[in-house]
């Protein structure tokens, strides 16, 4: 490889951005116009440079791809679930990238009926995603949605499952979710704003009518809220939900009367969050009402749904976060989190039983699975840990017997869970708070500071990164890497307060927690700055940008995927998707206090003339969550100012968006690039 090939340098066109008597000069603002051929030329140049620098690893990348693909069972089938007289399955065939959706009537021995073969549907597109499938109550029709651009703008269509005909009814620019009324003729769906992509309207469509005549049943005018629609598990109600980061509101309509008027369940109140589930003559409500920070369970009669009628079923507990419930005819199942670990609580409605399913691992994840049958006595749930493949388990609520319906198969012949070790350790943050870290590594490593370690975190929106299994990750573990998940503030791993203390004007706790976890891992000799790597995506990419501005010397390499790094500019632009709905997460920079705070950590605004770690930054041209120009501008500014000779690479998927490439295996090629990047820095390319 020629050493004189230089990285692309974006031209500088100064743009003055002024607010609150403060001026920022953005030299790379021009990159936000993908209709400009110069922008596309620059992005293509970045891709060419990345390909050139990584050329010596291309064979290794191919081997990594085949290795990761080789662990995945290609001819795989999901665990069937029964709904309204049919068993539904999703399966993959060898050599194909996309799923096939099918069903069998009453018995699993019945003839298979193919609903959708996504391999055929995807053949003419560089990107394809089947968003959702909604079967009509009479089982004769399927409303389905597709995205062929990767901007999460779905087109809804309707298929006759008896004849195979796809009707002419076609709705563009939706969220992809569809809800049938009980008459098999009326559908409800959420429409997106063309510019901001905020779901802002609920419309009603009558079968075989012109979609331009669809009736608007709800319009969410508050730009900080999104709206959505679904049907209760009891099938009695169509429910319209509206939510912002800190407030909720629901409307209900009897699913037998789709032309009726929706009734407000409980009008929105600032800081009141709630969700609802119907059972018999009552609604069950998960809410933070009356300062229930970690949420509690309440109930109310379906005829009197306002907050003053809610009564406690499971009261608020300071140390237990109530995350979710599943209602059955005879049982209530509650998903809780205590000290970071999930628990499944079983309560019989007649109050004769109340107990927890036992889990023995030190660090694991479990969750309520797909349980559409209201009358069933079988609870389906998922379980995995950092060393145990994902399992789908059926638990008989009457006999208390468990049956593993499926455990993820790890092919290749090399995997044995006994060869790996997982544990949870606690780092002390600078303010004295204990931060949990979940670790996994191959047994037998020495704590001598020489182990390569990949530290991952997200740390925003109250999203908890649970310690689950990954076959892909084995490609690092088997080459001596330690993998660490830092459960930093900004998520909800240790309850709602954990989130509240990592957002808005406490957002910097997220960054310093991650750094303090890094220092602890170095102190305990799990690794050293010469062997420590960090990875984060989206808001986790913001985390990556922040930590390298604060303590770049701690890290040898950084993987930043679709990174949200131009926080000030994005949050000041309410035409960009997601902006207005996120003021409760980051703060509204139109207010000076929030502007100053966000500006003090925004990665793009704080790039300095100093040494930075080796970096690989990835994005998608059609990203609807974090626009491609944020990482492009960030890399351009880093190139201009950094004083080191470390690698700085930008890879842009010109066909995809926030979730990366479509297809079951195509996305592994980007993972292979990321892994090859850090393995190469360790001198491991075999």
GUKE-598954 format. One line per 2 residues: number of its first residue (from 0); their letters; for each residue z, x, y of C-alpha. Coordinates in steps of 0.25 Angstrom, whole numbers, padded with zeros to 4 digits. Example, Ala and Ser with C-alpha at 12.3 -4.5 7.8 and 13.67 -1.06 7.14 Angstrom:
<midrens>
0> AS> 0031:0049:-0018 | 0029:0055:-0004
</midrens>
This chain:
<midrens>
0> XX> 0000:0000:0000 | -0004:0005:0014
2> XX> 0009:0008:0022 | 0001:0007:0035
4> XX> -0001:-0008:0034 | 0007:-0015:0045
6> XX> 0014:-0028:0045 | 0007:-0039:0053
8> XX> 0012:-0040:0068 | 0012:-0054:0074
10> XX> 0007:-0053:0089 | 0017:-0057:0099
12> XX> 0015:-0068:0109 | 0028:-0070:0117
14> XX> 0032:-0085:0118 | 0044:-0088:0127
16> XX> 0054:-0098:0121 | 0064:-0103:0131
18> XX> 0076:-0112:0130 | 0090:-0112:0135
20> XX> 0087:-0102:0146 | 0083:-0092:0134
22> XX> 0070:-0086:0131 | 0065:-0081:0117
24> XX> 0052:-0074:0116 | 0044:-0077:0103
26> XX> 0033:-0067:0101 | 0028:-0074:0088
28> XX> 0029:-0089:0092 | 0014:-0089:0090
30> XX> 0015:-0088:0075 | 0019:-0103:0074
32> XX> 0005:-0108:0075 | -0001:-0108:0061
34> XX> -0014:-0114:0067 | -0016:-0100:0074
36> XX> -0025:-0091:0065 | -0018:-0079:0071
38> XX> -0005:-0085:0065 | -0011:-0087:0051
40> XX> -0017:-0073:0052 | -0004:-0067:0055
42> XX> 0003:-0074:0043 | -0008:-0070:0034
44> XX> -0006:-0055:0039 | 0008:-0056:0035
46> XX> 0005:-0061:0021 | -0005:-0050:0020
48> XX> 0005:-0040:0024 | 0016:-0045:0015
50> XX> 0006:-0045:0003 | 0002:-0030:0007
52> XX> 0017:-0026:0008 | 0020:-0033:-0005
54> XX> 0008:-0028:-0012 | 0014:-0018:-0021
56> XX> 0023:-0030:-0027 | 0012:-0039:-0030
58> XX> 0012:-0036:-0045 | 0027:-0037:-0044
60> XX> 0026:-0051:-0037 | 0017:-0056:-0048
62> XX> 0027:-0051:-0059 | 0039:-0058:-0051
64> XX> 0031:-0071:-0050 | 0027:-0071:-0065
66> XX> 0042:-0067:-0068 | 0047:-0079:-0060
68> XX> 0037:-0088:-0065 | 0039:-0084:-0079
70> XX> 0054:-0089:-0079 | 0049:-0103:-0076
72> XX> 0045:-0112:-0087 | 0031:-0117:-0083
74> XX> 0030:-0129:-0092 | 0043:-0135:-0087
76> XX> 0048:-0149:-0086 | 0059:-0155:-0078
78> XX> 0071:-0163:-0084 | 0065:-0178:-0085
80> XX> 0073:-0188:-0077 | 0072:-0203:-0079
82> XX> 0069:-0213:-0067 | 0066:-0228:-0068
84> XX> 0061:-0227:-0082 | 0053:-0214:-0082
86> XX> 0056:-0200:-0085 | 0051:-0190:-0074
88> XX> 0048:-0176:-0077 | 0042:-0164:-0069
90> XX> 0035:-0153:-0077 | 0027:-0140:-0075
92> XX> 0016:-0136:-0084 | 0013:-0121:-0087
94> XX> 0003:-0115:-0077 | 0006:-0126:-0067
96> XX> 0013:-0124:-0054 | 0016:-0139:-0051
98> XX> 0025:-0149:-0058 | 0020:-0162:-0065
100> XX> 0028:-0174:-0063 | 0028:-0184:-0074
102> XX> 0036:-0196:-0081 | 0038:-0203:-0094
104> XX> 0042:-0217:-0096 | 0056:-0220:-0101
106> XX> 0055:-0209:-0112 | 0053:-0194:-0111
108> XX> 0044:-0196:-0123 | 0035:-0205:-0116
110> XX> 0021:-0201:-0111 | 0021:-0192:-0098
112> XX> 0015:-0198:-0086 | 0011:-0188:-0076
114> XX> 0015:-0192:-0062 | 0010:-0179:-0054
116> XX> 0004:-0166:-0058 | 0006:-0157:-0046
118> XX> -0003:-0146:-0052 | -0015:-0156:-0050
120> XX> -0010:-0161:-0037 | -0008:-0147:-0031
122> XX> -0021:-0140:-0036 | -0028:-0141:-0022
124> XX> -0016:-0137:-0014 | -0010:-0123:-0010
126> XX> 0003:-0130:-0009 | 0008:-0143:-0016
128> XX> 0021:-0151:-0017 | 0023:-0164:-0023
130> XX> 0035:-0169:-0015 | 0040:-0181:-0022
132> XX> 0037:-0192:-0032 | 0043:-0206:-0030
134> XX> 0040:-0216:-0041 | 0040:-0231:-0038
136> XX> 0050:-0240:-0044 | 0040:-0246:-0053
138> XX> 0036:-0232:-0058 | 0022:-0235:-0055
140> XX> 0019:-0226:-0042 | 0023:-0212:-0038
142> XX> 0024:-0209:-0023 | 0022:-0194:-0022
144> XX> 0021:-0183:-0010 | 0014:-0170:-0009
146> XX> 0014:-0159:0001 | 0001:-0149:0000
148> XX> 0005:-0141:0013 | 0019:-0137:0011
150> XX> 0024:-0143:0024 | 0032:-0154:0016
152> XX> 0023:-0165:0022 | 0021:-0174:0010
154> XX> 0010:-0184:0007 | 0015:-0196:-0001
156> XX> 0005:-0203:-0011 | 0007:-0213:-0022
158> XX> 0002:-0213:-0036 | 0001:-0224:-0046
160> XX> 0007:-0219:-0058 | 0000:-0229:-0067
162> XX> -0014:-0226:-0063 | -0013:-0212:-0057
164> XX> -0019:-0217:-0044 | -0014:-0211:-0031
166> XX> -0014:-0221:-0020 | -0020:-0220:-0006
168> XX> -0006:-0221:0000 | -0004:-0207:0007
170> XX> 0007:-0203:0017 | 0007:-0190:0023
172> XX> 0018:-0181:0030 | 0030:-0186:0022
174> XX> 0042:-0180:0017 | 0037:-0183:0003
176> XX> 0048:-0192:-0002 | 0044:-0207:-0005
178> XX> 0053:-0218:-0008 | 0049:-0231:-0015
180> XX> 0054:-0245:-0012 | 0057:-0253:-0024
182> XX> 0045:-0262:-0023 | 0036:-0250:-0028
184> XX> 0027:-0252:-0015 | 0034:-0246:-0004
186> XX> 0037:-0232:-0001 | 0046:-0225:0010
188> XX> 0043:-0211:0014 | 0047:-0201:0025
190> XX> 0037:-0196:0035 | 0037:-0183:0042
192> XX> 0035:-0179:0057 | 0021:-0172:0057
194> XX> 0026:-0161:0066 | 0041:-0159:0063
196> XX> 0040:-0163:0048 | 0053:-0171:0050
198> XX> 0054:-0183:0041 | 0055:-0194:0052
200> XX> 0050:-0207:0047 | 0051:-0216:0034
202> XX> 0039:-0225:0031 | 0037:-0236:0021
204> XX> 0024:-0236:0014 | 0018:-0248:0006
206> XX> 0010:-0245:-0006 | -0006:-0246:-0004
208> XX> -0005:-0247:0011 | -0010:-0237:0022
210> XX> 0001:-0227:0024 | -0002:-0227:0039
212> XX> 0004:-0241:0039 | 0017:-0236:0032
214> XX> 0029:-0242:0039 | 0039:-0233:0046
216> XX> 0053:-0237:0042 | 0061:-0226:0049
218> XX> 0059:-0216:0059 | 0069:-0205:0061
220> XX> 0068:-0201:0076 | 0079:-0191:0077
222> XX> 0072:-0178:0075 | 0084:-0171:0068
224> XX> 0083:-0181:0057 | 0074:-0183:0045
226> XX> 0072:-0195:0037 | 0069:-0198:0022
228> XX> 0069:-0210:0012 | 0073:-0212:-0002
230> XX> 0078:-0222:-0012 | 0093:-0223:-0017
232> XX> 0095:-0220:-0032 | 0099:-0234:-0034
234> XX> 0085:-0238:-0030 | 0091:-0249:-0020
236> XX> 0088:-0242:-0007 | 0078:-0235:0001
238> XX> 0085:-0225:0010 | 0080:-0218:0022
240> XX> 0088:-0206:0026 | 0089:-0198:0039
242> XX> 0096:-0185:0040 | 0098:-0173:0050
244> XX> 0107:-0161:0047 | 0119:-0168:0050
246> XX> 0117:-0183:0050 | 0111:-0194:0041
248> XX> 0107:-0208:0041 | 0101:-0218:0030
250> XX> 0094:-0231:0030 | 0093:-0240:0017
252> XX> 0084:-0251:0013 | 0084:-0259:0000
254> XX> 0073:-0253:-0009 | 0068:-0267:-0013
256> XX> 0065:-0271:0002 | 0057:-0259:0007
258> XX> 0052:-0268:0019 | 0067:-0270:0024
260> XX> 0074:-0263:0034 | 0082:-0250:0032
262> XX> 0097:-0251:0035 | 0104:-0239:0041
264> XX> 0115:-0234:0031 | 0123:-0227:0041
266> XX> 0118:-0223:0055 | 0117:-0208:0058
268> XX> 0129:-0202:0064 | 0129:-0187:0069
270> XX> 0135:-0178:0058 | 0136:-0189:0048
272> XX> 0128:-0186:0035 | 0127:-0195:0023
274> XX> 0118:-0198:0011 | 0118:-0211:0003
276> XX> 0117:-0216:-0011 | 0117:-0230:-0016
278> XX> 0125:-0235:-0028 | 0127:-0250:-0032
280> XX> 0131:-0257:-0019 | 0135:-0244:-0012
282> XX> 0130:-0232:-0005 | 0137:-0218:-0008
284> XX> 0137:-0209:0004 | 0138:-0194:0005
286> XX> 0143:-0191:0019 | 0150:-0182:0028
288> XX> 0156:-0194:0035 | 0170:-0192:0042
290> XX> 0169:-0177:0042 | 0166:-0176:0027
292> XX> 0160:-0162:0029 | 0158:-0160:0014
294> XX> 0153:-0174:0013 | 0159:-0186:0005
296> XX> 0155:-0198:-0003 | 0156:-0212:0002
298> XX> 0151:-0226:-0002 | 0148:-0239:0005
300> XX> 0143:-0252:0002 | 0127:-0254:0003
302> XX> 0130:-0265:0013 | 0139:-0257:0023
304> XX> 0133:-0243:0024 | 0139:-0239:0037
306> XX> 0148:-0227:0038 | 0161:-0235:0041
308> XX> 0159:-0241:0027 | 0158:-0228:0019
310> XX> 0170:-0225:0010 | 0174:-0212:0003
312> XX> 0170:-0210:-0012 | 0172:-0195:-0012
314> XX> 0179:-0190:0000 | 0176:-0178:0008
316> XX> 0181:-0164:0002 | 0183:-0152:0010
318> XX> 0178:-0142:-0001 | 0168:-0151:-0008
320> XX> 0154:-0154:-0003 | 0148:-0167:-0008
322> XX> 0133:-0164:-0010 | 0127:-0176:-0018
324> XX> 0130:-0188:-0027 | 0122:-0194:-0038
326> XX> 0125:-0209:-0041 | 0124:-0215:-0055
328> XX> 0127:-0229:-0060 | 0141:-0224:-0066
330> XX> 0143:-0211:-0059 | 0143:-0203:-0046
332> XX> 0139:-0188:-0047 | 0144:-0180:-0035
334> XX> 0138:-0166:-0032 | 0149:-0158:-0024
336> XX> 0150:-0144:-0020 | 0163:-0136:-0020
338> XX> 0165:-0121:-0017 | 0150:-0120:-0017
340> XX> 0148:-0126:-0031 | 0142:-0139:-0035
342> XX> 0149:-0149:-0043 | 0145:-0162:-0049
344> XX> 0156:-0173:-0049 | 0154:-0185:-0058
346> XX> 0161:-0198:-0054 | 0161:-0211:-0062
348> XX> 0160:-0223:-0053 | 0171:-0230:-0060
350> XX> 0180:-0218:-0056 | 0183:-0214:-0070
352> XX> 0177:-0201:-0070 | 0176:-0190:-0059
354> XX> 0173:-0176:-0063 | 0164:-0163:-0061
356> XX> 0154:-0157:-0070 | 0159:-0143:-0074
358> XX> 0151:-0131:-0069 | 0157:-0117:-0072
360> XX> 0148:-0107:-0065 | 0153:-0099:-0053
362> XX> 0140:-0102:-0045 | 0130:-0113:-0049
364> XX> 0123:-0126:-0044 | 0122:-0140:-0049
366> XX> 0116:-0152:-0043 | 0113:-0167:-0046
368> XX> 0100:-0168:-0052 | 0090:-0180:-0053
370> XX> 0097:-0192:-0057 | 0088:-0204:-0053
372> XX> 0094:-0214:-0064 | 0105:-0222:-0057
374> XX> 0110:-0227:-0071 | 0110:-0214:-0078
376> XX> 0123:-0208:-0084 | 0116:-0194:-0084
378> XX> 0118:-0185:-0072 | 0107:-0174:-0071
380> XX> 0111:-0162:-0063 | 0106:-0147:-0061
382> XX> 0114:-0134:-0063 | 0111:-0120:-0062
384> XX> 0117:-0107:-0057 | 0112:-0093:-0053
386> XX> 0112:-0089:-0068 | 0109:-0103:-0075
388> XX> 0096:-0109:-0074 | 0094:-0123:-0068
390> XX> 0099:-0134:-0078 | 0097:-0149:-0077
392> XX> 0108:-0156:-0084 | 0111:-0170:-0088
394> XX> 0126:-0174:-0088 | 0130:-0187:-0095
396> XX> 0140:-0194:-0085 | 0145:-0203:-0097
398> XX> 0146:-0192:-0108 | 0148:-0180:-0099
400> XX> 0138:-0172:-0107 | 0128:-0163:-0101
402> XX> 0114:-0160:-0105 | 0106:-0149:-0100
404> XX> 0092:-0155:-0098 | 0085:-0143:-0094
406> XX> 0089:-0128:-0090 | 0079:-0120:-0083
408> XX> 0071:-0111:-0092 | 0070:-0097:-0088
410> XX> 0058:-0091:-0095 | 0055:-0076:-0097
412> XX> 0065:-0073:-0107 | 0074:-0065:-0099
414> XX> 0084:-0074:-0092 | 0098:-0075:-0098
416> XX> 0108:-0082:-0089 | 0119:-0073:-0095
418> XX> 0112:-0061:-0088 | 0115:-0065:-0074
420> XX> 0128:-0067:-0067 | 0131:-0076:-0055
422> XX> 0143:-0077:-0046 | 0148:-0082:-0033
424> XX> 0155:-0072:-0023 | 0160:-0075:-0009
426> XX> 0157:-0066:0003 | 0166:-0067:0015
428> XX> 0159:-0070:0028 | 0162:-0064:0041
430> XX> 0170:-0076:0045 | 0178:-0076:0032
432> XX> 0171:-0087:0025 | 0168:-0085:0010
434> XX> 0153:-0086:0007 | 0149:-0088:-0007
436> XX> 0138:-0080:-0014 | 0131:-0084:-0027
438> XX> 0126:-0072:-0035 | 0118:-0070:-0047
440> XX> 0113:-0057:-0053 | 0110:-0050:-0067
442> XX> 0123:-0046:-0074 | 0126:-0032:-0074
444> XX> 0123:-0028:-0060 | 0132:-0018:-0053
446> XX> 0138:-0021:-0040 | 0134:-0007:-0034
448> XX> 0127:-0012:-0021 | 0113:-0009:-0027
450> XX> 0109:-0023:-0032 | 0098:-0030:-0025
452> XX> 0103:-0043:-0020 | 0096:-0056:-0014
454> XX> 0105:-0064:-0006 | 0100:-0078:-0003
456> XX> 0105:-0090:0006 | 0101:-0102:0014
458> XX> 0112:-0106:0022 | 0107:-0118:0030
460> XX> 0107:-0133:0030 | 0119:-0134:0021
462> XX> 0109:-0131:0010 | 0117:-0124:-0002
464> XX> 0110:-0114:-0010 | 0116:-0116:-0024
466> XX> 0116:-0105:-0034 | 0105:-0109:-0044
468> XX> 0097:-0102:-0054 | 0083:-0096:-0051
470> XX> 0073:-0090:-0061 | 0066:-0084:-0050
472> XX> 0078:-0076:-0046 | 0079:-0069:-0059
474> XX> 0068:-0060:-0055 | 0078:-0054:-0045
476> XX> 0090:-0054:-0054 | 0083:-0048:-0065
478> XX> 0079:-0036:-0056 | 0094:-0034:-0052
480> XX> 0095:-0043:-0040 | 0108:-0050:-0036
482> XX> 0105:-0064:-0030 | 0115:-0070:-0020
484> XX> 0116:-0084:-0014 | 0124:-0083:-0001
486> XX> 0130:-0097:0001 | 0131:-0095:0016
488> XX> 0136:-0105:0026 | 0125:-0115:0031
490> XX> 0124:-0120:0016 | 0134:-0130:0010
492> XX> 0138:-0121:-0002 | 0153:-0122:0002
494> XX> 0152:-0136:0009 | 0147:-0143:0021
496> XX> 0155:-0133:0030 | 0148:-0122:0024
498> XX> 0135:-0128:0030 | 0142:-0132:0044
500> XX> 0146:-0117:0046 | 0132:-0112:0044
502> XX> 0124:-0120:0054 | 0122:-0123:0068
504> XX> 0131:-0114:0076 | 0137:-0108:0064
506> XX> 0123:-0104:0058 | 0126:-0089:0059
508> XX> 0136:-0091:0047 | 0125:-0092:0038
510> XX> 0119:-0079:0042 | 0132:-0071:0042
512> XX> 0137:-0077:0029 | 0124:-0072:0022
514> XX> 0126:-0058:0028 | 0141:-0058:0024
516> XX> 0137:-0062:0010 | 0127:-0050:0010
518> XX> 0138:-0040:0015 | 0147:-0045:0004
520> XX> 0136:-0043:-0007 | 0134:-0029:-0001
522> XX> 0149:-0027:-0001 | 0151:-0031:-0015
524> XX> 0140:-0022:-0019 | 0131:-0033:-0025
526> XX> 0120:-0026:-0016 | 0118:-0018:-0004
528> XX> 0109:-0019:0009 | 0099:-0011:0002
530> XX> 0097:-0021:-0009 | 0101:-0034:-0002
532> XX> 0091:-0045:0000 | 0092:-0059:0007
534> XX> 0084:-0071:0005 | 0083:-0084:0012
536> XX> 0073:-0095:0015 | 0071:-0105:0026
538> XX> 0084:-0106:0033 | 0088:-0095:0024
540> XX> 0077:-0087:0030 | 0084:-0089:0043
542> XX> 0096:-0083:0036 | 0088:-0071:0032
544> XX> 0083:-0070:0047 | 0097:-0070:0052
546> XX> 0103:-0060:0043 | 0093:-0050:0045
548> XX> 0095:-0051:0060 | 0110:-0049:0058
550> XX> 0111:-0039:0047 | 0098:-0034:0042
552> XX> 0104:-0022:0036 | 0110:-0029:0025
554> XX> 0097:-0033:0018 | 0086:-0025:0012
556> XX> 0077:-0037:0011 | 0075:-0052:0016
558> XX> 0067:-0063:0010 | 0066:-0074:0020
560> XX> 0058:-0086:0016 | 0053:-0097:0026
562> XX> 0063:-0092:0035 | 0068:-0100:0047
564> XX> 0069:-0089:0057 | 0065:-0094:0071
566> XX> 0076:-0104:0072 | 0077:-0105:0087
568> XX> 0062:-0108:0089 | 0061:-0118:0077
570> XX> 0073:-0125:0081 | 0068:-0127:0095
572> XX> 0055:-0133:0090 | 0057:-0147:0086
574> XX> 0042:-0149:0082 | 0045:-0139:0070
576> XX> 0049:-0146:0057 | 0064:-0147:0054
578> XX> 0068:-0142:0068 | 0075:-0155:0074
580> XX> 0082:-0158:0061 | 0089:-0145:0060
582> XX> 0096:-0145:0073 | 0109:-0148:0066
584> XX> 0107:-0136:0057 | 0103:-0125:0067
586> XX> 0106:-0132:0080 | 0097:-0137:0091
588> XX> 0092:-0125:0099 | 0089:-0134:0111
590> XX> 0104:-0133:0113 | 0107:-0119:0119
592> XX> 0120:-0117:0110 | 0111:-0118:0097
594> XX> 0099:-0111:0103 | 0108:-0099:0106
596> XX> 0114:-0099:0092 | 0101:-0101:0085
598> XX> 0095:-0090:0093 | 0106:-0080:0089
600> XX> 0102:-0081:0075 | 0088:-0085:0074
602> XX> 0081:-0074:0066 | 0068:-0074:0074
604> XX> 0075:-0073:0087 | 0085:-0062:0082
606> XX> 0075:-0052:0076 | 0078:-0038:0082
608> XX> 0073:-0024:0082 | 0080:-0019:0070
610> XX> 0078:-0016:0055 | 0077:-0028:0046
612> XX> 0077:-0029:0030 | 0064:-0030:0022
614> XX> 0059:-0045:0023 | 0050:-0054:0016
616> XX> 0048:-0067:0024 | 0040:-0079:0018
618> XX> 0035:-0092:0024 | 0025:-0103:0022
620> XX> 0014:-0107:0032 | 0017:-0122:0030
622> XX> 0032:-0121:0030 | 0038:-0134:0036
624> XX> 0052:-0130:0036 | 0051:-0116:0042
626> XX> 0038:-0114:0049 | 0031:-0101:0045
628> XX> 0031:-0095:0059 | 0046:-0093:0059
630> XX> 0045:-0082:0048 | 0032:-0077:0054
632> XX> 0038:-0075:0068 | 0050:-0069:0062
634> XX> 0043:-0059:0054 | 0034:-0055:0066
636> XX> 0046:-0053:0074 | 0053:-0045:0064
638> XX> 0041:-0036:0062 | 0041:-0034:0077
640> XX> 0055:-0030:0078 | 0061:-0024:0065
642> XX> 0063:-0009:0065 | 0063:-0007:0050
644> XX> 0051:-0004:0040 | 0056:-0014:0030
646> XX> 0046:-0025:0025 | 0044:-0037:0033
648> XX> 0035:-0047:0026 | 0030:-0061:0029
650> XX> 0024:-0070:0018 | 0018:-0083:0022
652> XX> 0014:-0093:0011 | 0001:-0099:0018
654> XX> 0001:-0111:0009 | 0016:-0116:0009
656> XX> 0028:-0120:0017 | 0043:-0120:0016
658> XX> 0044:-0120:0001 | 0034:-0110:-0002
660> XX> 0022:-0111:-0012 | 0021:-0124:-0020
662> XX> 0019:-0123:-0035 | 0030:-0119:-0045
664> XX> 0026:-0105:-0046 | 0019:-0101:-0033
666> XX> 0032:-0100:-0025 | 0036:-0089:-0035
668> XX> 0026:-0080:-0029 | 0033:-0080:-0016
670> XX> 0046:-0077:-0023 | 0040:-0066:-0030
672> XX> 0036:-0060:-0017 | 0050:-0061:-0012
674> XX> 0056:-0055:-0024 | 0046:-0044:-0024
676> XX> 0049:-0041:-0010 | 0064:-0039:-0012
678> XX> 0062:-0032:-0026 | 0052:-0023:-0020
680> XX> 0063:-0019:-0010 | 0072:-0016:-0021
682> XX> 0061:-0007:-0028 | 0060:-0017:-0039
684> XX> 0045:-0022:-0042 | 0045:-0024:-0056
</midrens>
